[in-house]
């Protein structure tokens, strides 16, 4: 982290959140902001376990608490993950068809984890960043949805919205500092502040409010979210499972209902394969945690890594195990709470992005079409990388 980033990170805390809340209570309405909070799906099992309620009740209680503080809208980032997954699906199919000895476009590595992407950019360099999927992460897409699509719905300039992300991971704070948002945001960051689930829980513990439960808002008028759903990942947004199914159908006309994982080195390095006529035609892997990532990079450089696609997450155990939640007072993982969260998350119904009733509407209304120049600009990114960094594998995570 640079010195400048350190200063900016220090401002991303509850004090900054309450600064805007207090500003809104003052008489000078010209300085008021519309407060929007977007909650990551992997944060909800933490609140459900902490309060010993169902995940839907936890969502409603969290939403009611935030609104009692003065937050105007509370959204679920699942719709942003829909975009990230759908765009990643298309990119994988394109890369698979283009891959050759001359143009080595595979394996494709996921780009949704900011800790992993930052490590790839700053340490590993161009040989690895060339394999990163260009689809933006759910947090980045959510920033554009709120500061562009939602802002225009409300007839607001992006600067009049203060957008807070509730996430399981501290690396999301760093992600919020990154530039590269569309010109439509006029220099405004997509996320103004990121608070971890644990930081929100502290605010709730210190609060003395009579809270009424409230349904989470949607980006579609007066509709409310009646039930919490998730993507098909054991602890993440499930890019691997969704892309695997899509690729199997698109490339080989195979319908895959159940994605079967096989643990290899350890439970955080697993693979999924598709066989056709006795031949493995798709080989995907999930690599969670720095040790597995390091091993993956070494094999990639030696040309001994046989995978077409890898879902890469910096946290061992995946996003549910982010250090912004389920921690003991001395900073270690609360394993009992984590096991409870894993069970809660597994019980949440899965909804596939392709089945979303609103995705086609958003592609047309917001992005001028599925494969339009605007969709490319808003939903994809480029990576900064240091050429020398490609050999710096000894740097600690």
URRACOR-V940822 format. One record per backbone hydrogen bond with DSSP energy under -1.0 kcal/mol. NH is the residue of the N-H (numbers start at 1). CO is the residue of the C=O. Records with the same first field share a line. If there is no record, write none. Layout:
# URRACOR-V940822
NH=CO ; CO
This chain:
# URRACOR-V940822
6=2
7=3
8=4
9=5
10=6
12=9
13=11
17=13
18=14
19=15
20=16
21=17
22=18
23=19
24=20
26=23
29=27
31=28
32=29
34=160
36=162
37=73
38=164
39=75
40=166
43=40
47=43
48=44
49=45
50=46
51=47
53=48
58=54
59=55
60=56
61=57
62=58
63=59
64=60
65=61
66=62
67=63
68=64
69=65
71=66
72=35
73=35
75=37
77=39
81=77
82=78
83=79
84=80
85=81
86=82
87=83
88=84
89=85
90=86
91=87
92=88
93=89
94=90
95=91
96=92
97=93
98=94
99=95
100=103
105=103
108=308
109=131
110=310
117=113
118=114
119=115
120=116
121=117
122=118
123=119
124=119
125=120
128=125
129=125
130=126
131=128
132=129
133=109
136=379
141=137
142=138
143=139
144=140
145=141
146=142
147=143
148=144
149=144
150=145
152=148
153=149
154=150
156=151
160=157
161=158
162=34
164=36
165=193
166=38
167=195
173=170
175=171
176=172
177=174
178=175
185=182
186=183
188=185
192=163
193=163
195=165
197=167
198=324
200=196
201=197
202=198
203=199
204=200
205=201
206=202
207=203
211=209
214=60
217=74
223=220
225=216
230=349
233=231
242=238
243=239
244=240
245=241
246=242
247=243
248=244
249=245
250=246
251=247
252=248
253=249
254=248
262=271
264=269
269=266
270=286
271=262
272=284
274=282
276=279
279=276
281=274
282=274
284=272
285=309
286=270
287=311
288=268
289=313
293=289
294=290
295=291
296=292
297=293
298=294
299=295
300=296
301=297
302=298
303=300
304=299
308=283
309=283
310=108
311=285
313=287
318=315
320=235
321=318
322=319
324=168
325=322
328=332
331=328
334=326
335=333
338=334
339=335
340=336
341=337
342=338
343=339
344=340
345=341
346=342
347=343
348=345
351=230
355=352
356=353
362=358
363=359
364=360
365=361
366=362
367=362
369=363
376=372
377=373
378=374
379=375
380=376
381=134
386=121
390=387
391=388
392=389
393=391
